[in-house]
Amino acid sequence: MFAPQVLWAREYKLKWTYHDPAREAERTAQYENDWFQRYVHRSWSDHEVLVVLRQMATQRKGRHVSAQRVYRVYGSDAWDMLEKYANQDPPDELDDSSCWISTSFWAGELLRAIHRAASLERLYRLKDGQNMELEEGLSTLDGFFGVPYEKLKRSFDLMAERCKSSLTPGIEDDTPAMCIAICDWMRSQGFGPAEGDRYLAIQNHFIHKVLESRTSLPLTLVAIFVAIARRLGLDAHPVSFPAHVHAWVRVKEHIPKEDEEQQHVSIDVFHSASQPILTSADLDPILQAMGTTAQEHPELLAPASTAEMVMRAARNVANSLRQGGRNAIPDMPWRYWTVITACYAMVTTITLLSPAHQADHFFDLAMHVKERIRHVFPMDIAIIVELTIMPNMGPLEQEPKEIFQSIIDLNKQAEDAPPRPVTRRDPAHNVKYFVGLVVALSGSGADYMGVITGWNIDGSYKTEDGTPSSPSNPIYQITYTTTAWTNPRDSQTRYDLQSNVRAFSISESSGTTAYPPQPTTQGWGLYFVLKSIVWDLGRIFRSAVNGKRGHLWFVPAEDLATEYPDDVGAGRDFLKDVDEDAGI
């Protein structure tokens, strides 16, 4: 029989994956081996985080301070709770007073902002000359997408175990053979070079994306190789070779070496299928063709620092965005969000790691935050700008510091801003639909669908051909997907006359859904599709209600409900009426 403390220790470790190091050390000192008290302490912390999160989901005012409180007080202790709510599925039973969509949205925004803050902390450590593992350094870029290093580290641990199980016994005594075997294993798992139109794709620069796609550039493939090789006992490092990155692996000391070159082996992971091992005969002519001298070759062929490789990765992102065109940013869900996030990671990394012209780089970052980041990442002003970047700025960065302060002031003012002008429904006007209703565009079958995010009758909205809105011809603002709804891509916004719009039902999909709906809730297929294309769905809507005939209505959040105060009642009446008409 297990002792009670053993059971509580197991429950503790099962429930919480992430721990803030400083806070976990405090719990260890306070409770020692009393795992029950540790469990109670963490549970209470989760409760406090959830209270703050629900306030953020329902009230615009106070979000700035609430975000800072979670970051300062709970740190990474809050990760598990925020991740749980960010990824929550729709509840089985709903009413239109719940806030599960907005809670999920703000949990995700807060979680990603905290992960980005962790990335900045690592960048500051690199800037200060602290070295770290290559995988941890490169994970700073992934952190901007909300992927923590701890998650990547666990992936590499698992990959190394699998690779180890495939190796021939005794191969560890032959370093070159072991390096080739690791490359062979990587290729057997699908890892290989990105080629053709895929070479400049933005995803190639982020490890978490490469672990999904399995194809990438030399730098990222070398990072994966090094992560596996070091776990298997090899002294492996990246080499920032001018043509493309390769790996440097020290030959184990007990292996005889005939000359200095045999003290290490150079591995070309990118071309490992054809030529995994590089020699001086391969590398020296390339360097000579670049105009380098023989005296410079040892430095260019030596292991590179993690800071150097992270900076190179950031510049590769810039190169993809500059030269890749459409190939750099293919159609994908959350396409706009992905581009902004990649730019954010690139600009911030170059700003913090550049050895010179810091003021100019900080100015570029400040303008990027002002023009884009504050609109896309609402929590970053409170956590990244005010608590992470500004305290680390020096006296030479006064102008960008003033820009950052103005952004903070704008963010706080927005929380206190008066509500937008109210648009009332009038029985005399021909307004058939309402904000939040999932609609299809007439004449397009189920290929084009979206959600109404506004409507107008006073001429402020116009269609693409210039037709203005009027009481007899309302125009709807619709966030929609441009391809078949069973294969959704990024959303766009358009303005359509009421005559071109109809309420969309899942029945139009001929029984096919992109994501299997939950039992008795057939409209949830639509929810998952729209969530996959509208990145800020939870900022606009707080909940969703599905009709029994497959219609879906997103209940407006605070701002939208204030602007269209009659539309909540209109949504309730619509779902009730269509279900009653069907005899349901």
C-alpha positions as CSV (number, residue, x, y, z in Angstrom):
1,M,0.0,0.0,0.0
2,F,1.2,3.5,-0.9
3,A,1.8,5.9,1.9
4,P,-0.5,9.0,1.7
5,Q,2.4,11.3,0.9
6,V,3.5,9.1,-2.0
7,L,0.0,9.3,-3.4
8,W,-0.1,13.1,-3.0
9,A,3.3,13.4,-4.6
10,R,2.1,11.4,-7.6
11,E,-1.1,13.5,-7.9
12,Y,1.0,16.7,-7.7
13,K,3.3,15.6,-10.5
14,L,0.4,14.4,-12.7
15,K,-1.6,17.6,-12.3
16,W,1.2,20.2,-12.8
17,T,3.7,20.0,-15.7
18,Y,5.3,23.4,-15.2
19,H,6.7,24.9,-12.0
20,D,8.1,28.4,-11.4
21,P,11.6,27.5,-10.2
22,A,11.7,30.2,-7.4
23,R,8.2,29.4,-6.2
24,E,8.8,25.7,-6.2
25,A,12.0,26.2,-4.2
26,E,9.9,28.2,-1.6
27,R,7.3,25.4,-1.4
28,T,10.1,22.8,-0.9
29,A,11.6,24.9,1.9
30,Q,8.2,25.5,3.5
31,Y,6.6,22.1,3.2
32,E,9.5,19.8,2.6
33,N,8.0,16.3,1.9
34,D,4.4,17.3,2.8
35,W,3.0,16.8,-0.7
36,F,-0.5,17.3,0.5
37,Q,0.3,20.9,1.6
38,R,2.1,21.5,-1.7
39,Y,-1.0,20.2,-3.6
40,V,-3.3,22.5,-1.6
41,H,-0.9,25.5,-2.2
42,R,-0.8,25.0,-5.9
43,S,-4.6,24.4,-6.1
44,W,-5.3,27.6,-4.3
45,S,-2.9,29.4,-6.7
46,D,-4.8,28.0,-9.6
47,H,-8.1,29.2,-8.1
48,E,-6.7,32.7,-7.8
49,V,-5.4,32.7,-11.4
50,L,-8.8,31.6,-12.6
51,V,-10.6,34.4,-10.7
52,V,-8.3,36.9,-12.4
53,L,-8.8,35.2,-15.8
54,R,-12.6,35.4,-15.5
55,Q,-12.4,39.1,-14.7
56,M,-10.3,39.6,-17.8
57,A,-12.8,37.7,-19.9
58,T,-15.8,39.7,-18.9
59,Q,-14.4,43.2,-18.2
60,R,-12.2,45.4,-20.5
61,K,-11.3,47.7,-17.6
62,G,-8.4,46.4,-15.5
63,R,-6.9,43.9,-18.0
64,H,-3.5,45.6,-18.0
65,V,-3.1,45.4,-14.2
66,S,-4.6,41.9,-14.1
67,A,-2.0,40.6,-16.6
68,Q,0.8,42.1,-14.7
69,R,-0.5,40.5,-11.4
70,V,-0.6,37.0,-12.9
71,Y,2.9,37.4,-14.3
72,R,4.5,38.9,-11.2
73,V,2.7,36.8,-8.5
74,Y,2.5,33.4,-10.2
75,G,4.9,33.3,-13.1
76,S,5.2,29.9,-14.7
77,D,3.1,28.4,-11.9
78,A,0.2,29.8,-13.9
79,W,1.1,27.9,-17.1
80,D,-0.9,24.7,-16.5
81,M,-4.1,26.5,-15.5
82,L,-3.8,29.0,-18.4
83,E,-3.1,26.2,-20.9
84,K,-6.1,24.2,-19.7
85,Y,-8.5,27.0,-20.3
86,A,-6.8,28.2,-23.5
87,N,-7.3,24.7,-25.1
88,Q,-10.7,23.9,-23.5
89,D,-13.4,22.3,-25.6
90,P,-16.9,23.6,-25.8
91,P,-19.0,22.5,-22.8
92,D,-21.7,20.0,-23.4
93,E,-24.5,22.3,-22.1
94,L,-24.5,26.0,-22.8
95,D,-26.5,29.1,-22.2
96,D,-25.8,32.4,-23.8
97,S,-24.7,33.9,-20.5
98,S,-21.4,31.9,-20.3
99,C,-18.0,33.2,-21.3
100,W,-16.1,30.2,-22.3
101,I,-14.8,31.5,-25.7
102,S,-13.6,34.8,-24.2
103,T,-12.0,33.0,-21.2
104,S,-10.2,30.7,-23.7
105,F,-9.0,33.6,-25.7
106,W,-7.6,35.7,-22.8
107,A,-6.1,32.6,-21.2
108,G,-4.2,32.0,-24.5
109,E,-3.2,35.6,-24.9
110,L,-1.9,35.8,-21.3
111,L,-0.1,32.4,-21.6
112,R,1.6,33.4,-24.8
113,A,2.7,36.8,-23.4
114,I,4.3,35.0,-20.4
115,H,6.1,32.6,-22.7
116,R,7.4,35.6,-24.8
117,A,8.6,37.2,-21.6
118,A,10.6,34.0,-20.8
119,S,12.1,34.2,-24.3
120,L,13.2,37.8,-23.7
121,E,14.8,36.7,-20.4
122,R,16.9,34.2,-22.3
123,L,17.8,36.8,-24.9
124,Y,19.0,39.1,-22.2
125,R,21.1,36.2,-20.7
126,L,22.7,35.7,-24.2
127,K,23.2,39.5,-24.5
128,D,25.1,39.5,-21.2
129,G,27.4,36.8,-22.5
130,Q,25.9,33.8,-20.7
131,N,26.0,30.7,-22.9
132,M,23.3,28.1,-23.1
133,E,22.4,25.0,-25.1
134,L,21.7,25.7,-28.8
135,E,18.2,24.3,-28.5
136,E,17.4,26.6,-25.6
137,G,18.7,29.6,-27.4
138,L,16.8,28.9,-30.6
139,S,13.7,28.2,-28.6
140,T,13.5,32.0,-27.9
141,L,12.0,32.3,-31.4
142,D,9.5,29.6,-30.7
143,G,8.5,31.3,-27.4
144,F,7.0,34.2,-29.4
145,F,4.5,31.7,-30.8
146,G,3.7,30.6,-27.2
147,V,5.7,27.4,-27.2
148,P,7.9,27.1,-24.1
149,Y,11.4,25.7,-24.1
150,E,10.3,23.0,-21.6
151,K,7.9,21.5,-24.2
152,L,10.6,21.4,-26.9
153,K,13.1,19.9,-24.4
154,R,10.7,17.0,-23.7
155,S,10.3,16.4,-27.4
156,F,14.1,16.2,-27.8
157,D,14.3,13.9,-24.8
158,L,11.8,11.5,-26.4
159,M,13.5,11.7,-29.8
160,A,16.9,10.9,-28.3
161,E,15.5,7.8,-26.6
162,R,14.0,6.6,-29.8
163,C,17.1,7.2,-31.7
164,K,19.2,5.5,-29.1
165,S,17.1,2.4,-29.3
166,S,17.8,2.2,-33.1
167,L,21.6,2.3,-32.8
168,T,23.8,-0.7,-33.3
169,P,25.4,-1.8,-30.0
170,G,29.0,-0.6,-29.7
171,I,28.6,2.2,-32.2
172,E,29.3,4.8,-29.5
173,D,33.0,3.8,-29.9
174,D,33.0,5.1,-33.5
175,T,32.1,8.8,-33.5
176,P,31.8,9.3,-37.3
177,A,29.6,6.2,-37.6
178,M,27.4,7.3,-34.7
179,C,26.9,10.7,-36.3
180,I,25.9,9.1,-39.6
181,A,23.5,6.8,-37.7
182,I,21.8,9.8,-36.1
183,C,21.4,11.4,-39.5
184,D,20.0,8.2,-40.9
185,W,17.5,8.0,-38.0
186,M,16.5,11.6,-38.5
187,R,15.8,10.9,-42.2
188,S,13.8,7.7,-41.3
189,Q,11.6,10.0,-39.2
190,G,11.0,12.3,-42.2
191,F,13.5,15.0,-41.3
192,G,15.2,16.4,-44.4
193,P,15.9,19.5,-46.5
194,A,13.2,21.9,-47.5
195,E,13.5,22.3,-51.2
196,G,12.0,24.4,-54.0
197,D,9.2,26.7,-53.0
198,R,9.3,25.4,-49.5
199,Y,12.9,26.6,-48.9
200,L,12.0,30.1,-47.9
201,A,8.8,29.2,-46.0
202,I,8.7,31.1,-42.7
203,Q,7.9,27.9,-40.7
204,N,11.5,26.6,-41.4
205,H,13.0,28.9,-38.8
206,F,11.0,27.7,-35.8
207,I,11.8,24.4,-34.2
208,H,8.2,23.6,-33.1
209,K,7.0,24.0,-36.7
210,V,9.8,21.9,-38.1
211,L,9.0,19.1,-35.6
212,E,5.6,19.0,-37.3
213,S,6.6,19.5,-41.0
214,R,10.0,17.6,-40.6
215,T,11.6,19.6,-43.5
216,S,13.7,22.6,-42.9
217,L,16.9,24.6,-43.4
218,P,20.5,23.6,-42.5
219,L,20.5,25.6,-39.2
220,T,17.3,24.0,-37.8
221,L,18.2,20.5,-38.9
222,V,21.6,21.0,-37.3
223,A,20.0,22.2,-34.1
224,I,17.9,19.0,-34.0
225,F,20.9,16.8,-34.7
226,V,23.0,18.6,-31.9
227,A,20.1,18.2,-29.4
228,I,19.9,14.4,-30.1
229,A,23.7,13.9,-30.3
230,R,24.4,15.7,-27.0
231,R,21.8,13.5,-25.2
232,L,23.6,10.5,-26.6
233,G,26.9,11.5,-25.1
234,L,28.5,13.3,-28.1
235,D,30.2,16.7,-27.8
236,A,28.3,18.3,-30.7
237,H,28.1,22.0,-31.6
238,P,26.9,24.1,-34.6
239,V,29.4,25.7,-37.0
240,S,28.2,29.0,-38.5
241,F,29.8,28.2,-41.9
242,P,29.2,31.0,-44.4
243,A,27.5,28.7,-47.0
244,H,25.3,26.8,-44.6
245,V,25.4,25.6,-41.1
246,H,26.9,22.2,-40.3
247,A,27.7,20.4,-37.1
248,W,31.1,20.0,-35.3
249,V,31.5,16.8,-33.2
250,R,34.5,16.0,-31.1
251,V,36.0,12.6,-31.6
252,K,36.1,10.7,-28.3
253,E,39.5,10.9,-26.7
254,H,40.2,7.1,-26.6
255,I,39.9,6.9,-30.4
256,P,43.4,7.1,-32.1
257,K,43.9,10.3,-34.1
258,E,46.4,10.4,-36.9
259,D,46.3,14.1,-37.3
260,E,44.7,17.2,-35.9
261,E,41.7,17.1,-38.3
262,Q,40.7,13.7,-36.9
263,Q,40.1,15.3,-33.5
264,H,36.6,16.2,-34.7
265,V,34.2,15.4,-37.5
266,S,32.1,17.8,-39.5
267,I,28.6,16.7,-40.3
268,D,26.4,18.1,-43.1
269,V,23.0,17.2,-41.7
270,F,21.2,19.0,-44.6
271,H,22.9,16.8,-47.2
272,S,23.4,13.7,-45.0
273,A,21.6,11.5,-47.6
274,S,24.5,12.0,-50.1
275,Q,27.5,13.3,-48.1
276,P,27.1,13.4,-44.3
277,I,30.8,13.9,-43.5
278,L,32.7,17.0,-44.7
279,T,36.5,17.2,-44.8
280,S,38.9,20.1,-45.2
281,A,39.0,19.2,-48.9
282,D,35.3,20.0,-49.1
283,L,35.3,23.2,-46.9
284,D,38.6,25.0,-47.7
285,P,37.8,25.6,-51.4
286,I,34.5,27.2,-50.5
287,L,36.1,29.6,-48.0
288,Q,38.9,30.4,-50.5
289,A,36.3,31.2,-53.2
290,M,34.8,33.7,-50.7
291,G,38.1,35.5,-50.4
292,T,39.1,34.3,-47.0
293,T,42.7,33.6,-46.0
294,A,44.0,30.3,-44.7
295,Q,44.6,32.0,-41.3
296,E,40.9,32.7,-41.0
297,H,39.7,29.2,-41.8
298,P,40.1,27.7,-38.3
299,E,37.9,30.4,-36.8
300,L,35.2,30.0,-39.5
301,L,35.3,26.2,-39.0
302,A,35.2,26.3,-35.2
303,P,32.0,25.8,-33.0
304,A,29.8,28.9,-32.9
305,S,28.3,30.4,-29.8
306,T,24.6,30.1,-29.2
307,A,24.1,33.9,-29.4
308,E,25.7,33.9,-32.9
309,M,23.3,31.1,-34.0
310,V,20.2,32.8,-32.6
311,M,21.1,36.0,-34.4
312,R,21.7,34.1,-37.6
313,A,18.3,32.4,-37.2
314,A,16.6,35.8,-36.8
315,R,18.3,37.2,-39.9
316,N,17.1,34.1,-41.8
317,V,13.6,35.0,-40.8
318,A,14.1,38.5,-42.2
319,N,15.6,36.9,-45.4
320,S,12.5,34.7,-45.9
321,L,10.1,37.7,-45.5
322,R,12.2,39.8,-47.8
323,Q,12.9,37.3,-50.6
324,G,10.3,34.6,-50.2
325,G,7.2,36.5,-51.3
326,R,4.2,34.3,-51.4
327,N,6.3,31.2,-50.9
328,A,7.5,32.5,-47.5
329,I,3.9,32.8,-46.2
330,P,1.7,30.1,-47.8
331,D,-2.0,29.9,-47.1
332,M,-2.6,28.6,-43.6
333,P,-4.9,29.2,-40.7
334,W,-4.0,32.4,-38.8
335,R,-1.8,33.5,-41.7
336,Y,-1.7,37.2,-40.7
337,W,-1.1,36.3,-37.0
338,T,1.8,34.0,-38.1
339,V,3.5,36.7,-40.1
340,I,3.2,39.3,-37.3
341,T,4.5,36.8,-34.8
342,A,7.5,35.9,-36.9
343,C,8.3,39.6,-37.5
344,Y,8.0,40.2,-33.8
345,A,10.4,37.4,-32.9
346,M,12.9,38.6,-35.6
347,V,12.9,42.3,-34.7
348,T,13.1,41.7,-30.9
349,T,16.0,39.2,-31.3
350,I,18.0,41.5,-33.6
351,T,17.3,44.4,-31.3
352,L,18.6,42.7,-28.1
353,L,21.5,40.8,-29.6
354,S,22.9,43.4,-32.0
355,P,26.3,44.7,-30.6
356,A,26.0,48.1,-32.1
357,H,23.4,50.8,-33.0
358,Q,21.1,49.7,-30.1
359,A,19.2,52.9,-30.1
360,D,18.3,52.5,-33.8
361,H,17.2,48.9,-33.3
362,F,15.1,49.9,-30.2
363,F,13.4,52.6,-32.3
364,D,12.5,50.0,-35.0
365,L,11.1,47.7,-32.3
366,A,9.1,50.5,-30.7
367,M,7.5,51.4,-34.0
368,H,6.8,47.8,-34.7
369,V,5.0,47.5,-31.3
370,K,3.1,50.7,-31.9
371,E,1.9,49.9,-35.4
372,R,1.3,46.2,-35.1
373,I,2.0,44.4,-31.9
374,R,-0.4,46.3,-29.6
375,H,-3.3,45.5,-31.9
376,V,-2.5,41.8,-32.2
377,F,-1.0,40.9,-28.8
378,P,-3.1,42.8,-26.2
379,M,-1.3,41.4,-23.2
380,D,2.3,42.2,-24.4
381,I,2.1,45.9,-23.6
382,A,1.6,45.1,-19.9
383,I,4.0,42.2,-19.6
384,I,6.6,42.5,-22.4
385,V,6.9,46.3,-22.8
386,E,6.3,47.7,-19.3
387,L,7.8,44.8,-17.2
388,T,10.5,43.3,-19.4
389,I,11.9,45.7,-22.1
390,M,11.7,49.1,-20.5
391,P,13.4,48.3,-17.2
392,N,16.4,47.0,-19.2
393,M,16.7,50.0,-21.5
394,G,19.7,52.4,-21.1
395,P,20.0,56.2,-21.2
396,L,20.9,56.1,-24.9
397,E,17.5,54.7,-25.8
398,Q,15.5,57.6,-24.5
399,E,13.5,58.3,-27.7
400,P,12.3,54.7,-28.1
401,K,11.6,54.6,-24.4
402,E,9.3,57.5,-24.7
403,I,7.5,55.7,-27.6
404,F,7.1,52.6,-25.4
405,Q,5.7,54.8,-22.6
406,S,3.2,56.4,-25.0
407,I,2.0,52.9,-26.1
408,I,1.5,51.9,-22.4
409,D,-0.6,55.1,-21.9
410,L,-2.6,54.3,-25.0
411,N,-3.3,50.8,-23.7
412,K,-4.5,52.0,-20.4
413,Q,-6.6,54.7,-22.0
414,A,-8.3,52.1,-24.2
415,E,-9.5,50.3,-21.1
416,D,-11.2,53.5,-19.9
417,A,-12.5,54.6,-23.3
418,P,-16.2,55.2,-23.5
419,P,-18.3,52.6,-25.4
420,R,-18.6,52.9,-29.2
421,P,-21.7,54.6,-30.8
422,V,-24.8,52.4,-30.2
423,T,-26.6,50.9,-33.2
424,R,-30.2,50.1,-32.4
425,R,-32.5,47.8,-34.3
426,D,-35.7,49.4,-35.5
427,P,-38.7,47.3,-36.8
428,A,-39.1,49.8,-39.6
429,H,-35.7,48.9,-40.9
430,N,-35.0,45.8,-43.0
431,V,-32.2,44.3,-40.7
432,K,-32.7,40.5,-40.8
433,Y,-29.5,39.3,-39.2
434,F,-27.3,40.2,-36.2
435,V,-23.8,40.2,-35.0
436,G,-22.4,36.7,-34.2
437,L,-24.5,34.7,-36.7
438,V,-22.5,32.3,-38.8
439,V,-23.5,32.9,-42.4
440,A,-22.8,31.8,-46.0
441,L,-22.5,34.0,-49.0
442,S,-25.3,33.4,-51.5
443,G,-24.4,31.5,-54.7
444,S,-21.3,30.0,-53.2
445,G,-22.7,26.9,-51.6
446,A,-20.7,25.9,-48.5
447,D,-17.4,27.1,-49.9
448,Y,-17.5,30.6,-48.3
449,M,-18.7,31.1,-44.8
450,G,-18.1,33.6,-42.0
451,V,-19.4,35.3,-39.0
452,I,-21.1,38.8,-38.9
453,T,-19.0,41.2,-36.9
454,G,-21.1,44.4,-37.7
455,W,-23.9,45.8,-39.7
456,N,-24.8,49.3,-40.9
457,I,-27.8,51.2,-42.5
458,D,-26.5,54.8,-42.5
459,G,-24.2,54.6,-45.5
460,S,-20.9,54.1,-43.5
461,Y,-20.5,50.6,-45.0
462,K,-20.0,50.1,-48.7
463,T,-19.7,47.0,-50.8
464,E,-16.8,46.4,-53.2
465,D,-18.7,48.0,-56.0
466,G,-19.4,51.1,-53.9
467,T,-23.0,50.4,-53.0
468,P,-23.7,52.2,-49.7
469,S,-25.8,50.7,-46.8
470,S,-29.3,52.0,-46.2
471,P,-32.3,51.1,-44.1
472,S,-33.7,49.1,-47.0
473,N,-30.3,47.6,-47.9
474,P,-28.3,46.8,-44.8
475,I,-24.7,45.9,-45.3
476,Y,-23.0,43.3,-43.1
477,Q,-19.3,43.2,-42.1
478,I,-18.3,39.6,-42.3
479,T,-15.1,37.8,-41.3
480,Y,-15.0,34.9,-43.6
481,T,-12.8,32.1,-45.0
482,T,-12.0,32.1,-48.7
483,T,-11.8,28.3,-49.3
484,A,-13.9,25.3,-48.7
485,W,-15.0,25.2,-45.1
486,T,-13.8,21.6,-44.6
487,N,-10.2,22.9,-45.4
488,P,-10.2,26.4,-43.8
489,R,-7.5,29.0,-44.4
490,D,-6.9,32.4,-43.0
491,S,-9.8,34.8,-42.7
492,Q,-10.6,38.1,-44.5
493,T,-13.1,40.8,-44.0
494,R,-15.7,41.8,-46.6
495,Y,-18.9,43.9,-46.7
496,D,-22.0,42.3,-48.3
497,L,-25.6,43.3,-48.9
498,Q,-28.2,41.4,-47.0
499,S,-29.5,39.9,-50.2
500,N,-26.1,38.1,-50.6
501,V,-26.1,36.6,-47.1
502,R,-28.0,33.7,-45.5
503,A,-27.8,31.9,-42.2
504,F,-25.4,28.9,-42.5
505,S,-26.3,25.5,-41.2
506,I,-24.1,22.5,-40.8
507,S,-26.6,20.6,-43.0
508,E,-25.1,22.4,-46.0
509,S,-21.9,20.4,-45.6
510,S,-23.6,17.2,-46.6
511,G,-22.7,15.6,-43.3
512,T,-19.0,16.3,-43.6
513,T,-17.3,18.3,-40.9
514,A,-13.7,19.4,-40.6
515,Y,-13.8,18.4,-37.0
516,P,-16.2,15.8,-35.6
517,P,-18.8,17.6,-33.5
518,Q,-19.6,16.5,-30.0
519,P,-22.6,14.4,-29.4
520,T,-25.9,16.3,-29.4
521,T,-24.0,19.5,-30.4
522,Q,-23.7,19.3,-34.2
523,G,-23.0,23.0,-34.6
524,W,-19.6,22.7,-32.9
525,G,-18.0,21.6,-36.2
526,L,-18.6,25.2,-37.3
527,Y,-17.1,26.6,-34.1
528,F,-13.8,24.7,-34.6
529,V,-13.6,25.8,-38.2
530,L,-14.1,29.5,-37.3
531,K,-11.7,29.3,-34.4
532,S,-9.1,28.0,-36.7
533,I,-9.4,30.9,-39.1
534,V,-10.3,33.9,-36.8
535,W,-7.4,34.2,-34.4
536,D,-9.1,36.8,-32.1
537,L,-12.6,35.2,-32.1
538,G,-12.6,35.3,-28.3
539,R,-11.9,39.0,-28.2
540,I,-15.1,39.8,-30.1
541,F,-17.4,37.0,-28.7
542,R,-17.8,35.5,-25.3
543,S,-19.8,32.4,-26.0
544,A,-21.6,30.4,-28.6
545,V,-25.0,28.7,-28.9
546,N,-25.9,26.1,-31.4
547,G,-29.3,25.6,-32.8
548,K,-30.7,22.1,-33.2
549,R,-30.8,22.6,-36.9
550,G,-27.1,23.2,-37.1
551,H,-27.0,27.0,-36.9
552,L,-24.4,28.6,-34.8
553,W,-24.5,32.0,-33.1
554,F,-21.6,33.6,-31.3
555,V,-22.7,35.7,-28.4
556,P,-21.1,39.2,-28.5
557,A,-18.5,40.1,-25.8
558,E,-18.7,43.4,-23.9
559,D,-17.7,45.9,-26.6
560,L,-19.7,44.4,-29.4
561,A,-22.8,43.9,-27.2
562,T,-22.6,47.5,-26.2
563,E,-22.4,48.7,-29.8
564,Y,-25.3,46.4,-30.9
565,P,-27.4,46.1,-27.7
566,D,-30.5,44.6,-29.3
567,D,-28.6,41.8,-31.2
568,V,-28.3,39.5,-28.2
569,G,-32.1,39.3,-28.0
570,A,-32.3,39.0,-31.8
571,G,-29.9,36.0,-31.6
572,R,-31.9,34.2,-29.0
573,D,-35.2,34.8,-30.9
574,F,-33.7,33.5,-34.2
575,L,-32.5,30.2,-32.8
576,K,-35.8,29.7,-30.9
577,D,-37.9,30.5,-34.0
578,V,-36.0,28.3,-36.5
579,D,-36.1,25.4,-34.1
580,E,-39.8,25.8,-33.4
581,D,-40.5,26.1,-37.2
582,A,-38.8,22.8,-37.6
583,G,-40.9,21.3,-34.9
584,I,-37.9,20.7,-32.6
